[in-house]
Amino acid sequence: MHQPPSGNFPQESPAVFTRIRTRIAQTVQRLQAILPRARIARLLGVTAFRLRSWSRNALACLGSPRSLCRRVYPNQLTVKEVPVIRKGFADPRFAHLPAGSVAWYLVNSKQVTANVETITRYAKLLGFAGRKREKKHRRGSVIATRPNQVWHLDVTFVRTRNNVKHLIEPLALKKLIAQVDIVCSNSMIEAMNKILKYQYLFQKPIPDAEHLPHVVNESIEDFNNRPNGKHHGFSPNEAYSGKVFDKSAYHERILEAGIERRVVNRSACPPCVRIEDLHGATQPESKAMER
């Protein structure tokens, strides 16, 4: 009568045991086409839990950014969703956008249905890593609950290529000095000035004062029509016009996508291929995404 081998294997070096475990996991993966995993575990004299643990640790899926088998971990994004994320984050139009804004764009355009945090995490795994920011003490600021409730303005300076410094000043309104006339800080408009200068004006050769207004207006128009993570992916113009984010519909879409994703990953696991080879995907031009 056949006696199954004992689950207590001889003591070997960690490297040797890893190689043995990997070979066993690879053999089990091939046998699963004809035998249930539980029966394979009984034949090997180990528990099904231990066998599953070996498979998880030894078999890395080359087609998954997380290097995890989609059959074993079916909640991860499918092979069709990953290239969409890569393509969206590699789009030159979004090169200067924060990662969250790009993720919300993919969600609202229904290209990918997943949590924004999941999409940004996959983007980081694909090489689109955002810059780490130091946490700063938050000062009080103005909070508006509707359009036109508060207008927040400021002035800033820009130097053109002819080495002349120019003042960019908004319309003449009633002026209140931050933390003098009011208790709030001026952080919101200062952040906007930083975006205007570092993401737009400093990226373009502006010869003189004659060309400056045109570049400023063009930059503001682009910013007001691009996806914005603070508005759940809506552009500032869409948020200003009263477009409302439907949170319940968003969560319902995520739940439905999760169910479908698990079915796809469990039933249609493709042959392992490199992520770069999926759908002719290309490497990102720039790996640094601003947040």
N, C-alpha and C positions, 0 to 999 in steps of 0.2 A: 504494500500500500504506500502511495506517495506521501511523504512527510514534508510539509511546507517548511522552508527555512525560517530560522528564528529572526525576529525583528532586531535583536541585539547583535549588531555587526561588530567584528573585531575593531579594536582601537587603532585608528590610523591617523596620520597627520591631517590637519584641516584641509590642505590642498588636495590630498588624495581622496578624502571623503567627499569633497565638493565635486570632483570629477566623476566619482562613482554615482553620486546622487543625480548629477546632470544626465549621465547616460541612462539611468533608470527612468528619469522623467521623460527623456526623449523616446524611450522604448514604450512607455505607458501611453504617450501621446499617439503613437502609431497603432497600438493595440486597441485604443478606445473606439476605433472604427468597427471592431468586431466583438469586443467584450465590454461589459459595464465596468466602471471604475472600481466599484465595490468588490467585484469578483477578482479583478487584478490585484487589489490590495490583499485579499485572502490568500491568493497564490504566492504573493511575496512575503506573507507573514507579518504585514504591518497594518496599522489602522488606516482607514480611508482618510482621516484627518491628516495624518502624517504624510501620506502620499500626495494629498492636495497641497500641503505646505511645501514639499519638495518641488512640485511642479511650479508653484508660484515663484519660488526663489531661484529656480534653475533655468526656467524658460523665459527669455525676454522676447517680447514681440517687437520686431524691427519696424512694423508699420504703425506702432503706437507711440506717441510722444512720451507716454508714461512708462514705456517698455513693459507693459502688462498685457497678458493674453486677454483678448476681448471676450472669449467664452467664459473665462474665470472671473473677470471683472467687467460685466456687461453694462455697467452704468457709465462708463467712459464714452466719449464722443466716437461716432462711427468713422469709417474710412472715407466717407463722402463729406463729412463735416469738417474734418481737419484741413483738407486743402482749401476749403472756402475761407477759413480763418487765416490761413497763410496768405491767400490772394488778397484778402481785405486789408491786412496789416502791411502788405508790401505795395499797396496802391500808392503811387507818388502823390496823389491828391491829398492823402492823409498822413504824409510824412511828418508834418509838424503838429499833428493832433495828439492829445493825450490818449493813452491806451483805452481808458474807459469810454471815451467818445466814439472811438472806432468800434468798440464792442457793442455799444448801444445802436450804432448805425446798422451793424449786421443783424441785430435783433429786430429793429423796427422795419428793416427792409425784408424781413422774413427769410434771410439767407441762412441764418443759424438760429435755432430756438434752444436757448440754454441760459443759465444765470450769467449775468455780465461778469461776475467774479470768475466763473469757470472759463469763459472765453479769454479773459485777460491772463489767466493762469496758463492756458494752453499756448497763448501767444508768447509768453515768456519761455515756455519749454521749446518753442519753435525758433527761438533766437531773437525775439523782439522784446528785449529786456528794457524796462523803464529805469530811469535814474532814481536812486534812493534819495529821499528828502529827509532832512533833519526836522524833527517835530519842534515847532515853535509855539511859544505861548500865545494863545489867541486873545486878542483884545476885543472889546465890545464893538459891534458894527451895526449899521442900519439894516433892518430886515423888512423887506416889502412883501406884502401879501397879494398885491394886484398890480397890473401895469399902471404906470404913471403916478403911483403913490409917492415915490421919492425919485428925484433925479440926482444922481451922484456925479459930480464933475470935478475936474482937476486940470492942471496945466503940466506940460512936460517939454523937454528940449530935445531936438534932434540935430546932429551935425551932418551936413551934406558933404559931398566929395570936394567941394571947393574950400573946405575947412571953415565954413561959416556956421555958427550955431543959431538955430531957429526956434522960436517959441510956438508951440502948438497950444492954442487956447480955445476953449469952448465959447458958446454964446454967453452974453452978459446976463447973468441972473443974480438973484439975491445970494450973496456969498457968505457962507458960514465956515469958520476955521475949525477943522477937526481938533478935538480935545481942548479947544479954547471956547468957542461959541456953543459947541455941543460936546457931549461926553464921549461920543463914538469916535472910532479911529477912521482913517482914510484908506484903509487897507483894500477895499473892493476896487476903487478906481485906480489905485496904485498897481494892483494886479492886472487890471485891464491895460494900463499904460505899458507895463512890462511885456504883456503879450503882443501889443501893437508894435513895440520897438524890436524885441528880440525874435519874434516869429515872422515879422513882416518887414519892417523898415530897414533893419540892419542886414537883412538878407538880399537887399536890392541896391544897386548903385544909383543913388539919387544925386544928380550932378549939381543942382542949385535949387533956390527957393521957388523958381517957376514950376519945377516938376514935383515939388514936395506935396502940394494939395492933391494932385491927381493920384499919387501913390497912396496917400493917407486914405482918401475916399475909397479907392479900390480895395485897400486892405480891410477897412471897416465893412465894406459890402461883403467881402469873402467871409469874414468872421461871423457876420450876422446870418449867413446862410449855410454854415457848416454844422455838422452834428455836435451837440454839446452834452457831455455826460451829466452836468448839473440839471439839465432839463429832460433827463431820461432819453437822450438821443435826439430830441427835437432841437432844431436850430433856434437861436435867439428870436428870429422873426416869427417862427411858428409859435413859440411860447408867448411872445408879445401879443400875437393875434388871438390868443385864448385857447390854443390847442391843449387838450388835457390828456394826460397819460392814464390809460385804463389799466390799473394795477391788477384787478381781478382777472381780466382777460389775459394779461401777461402770465400770471401764475397758472392759469388753466392751460395755456399753451405749453408751458414748461412741463406740467404733469403729463400731458398727452405725449409730448416729445420723449419724455423719459420712458414711458411704457413702450413706445415704438422702438426706441433705441435699444432697450434690453432685448426685445425680440430679435432685432437685426443682429446684434452682437452675438447672441447665443446660437442663432440658426445659420448665419451666413458668414462665418469666420473665413476670410480669404487667406490664400497662401502668404506667408510672411515676406513682405518686401520693405525696402527702405522707405521712410516717409518722403524723402526727396523724389522718389520715383512715382509717387501716387499722382495720377492725372497730369503728369508732366510738370509738377510743381517746381518752381525755381527758388533759389536762396534769396532771402530779403536783401535789398540793396543797402539798407541801413539797419543795424541791429539796435540802435538807440531810439527808443520811442519816448517822447516827453509825456509826463503825466501831469 
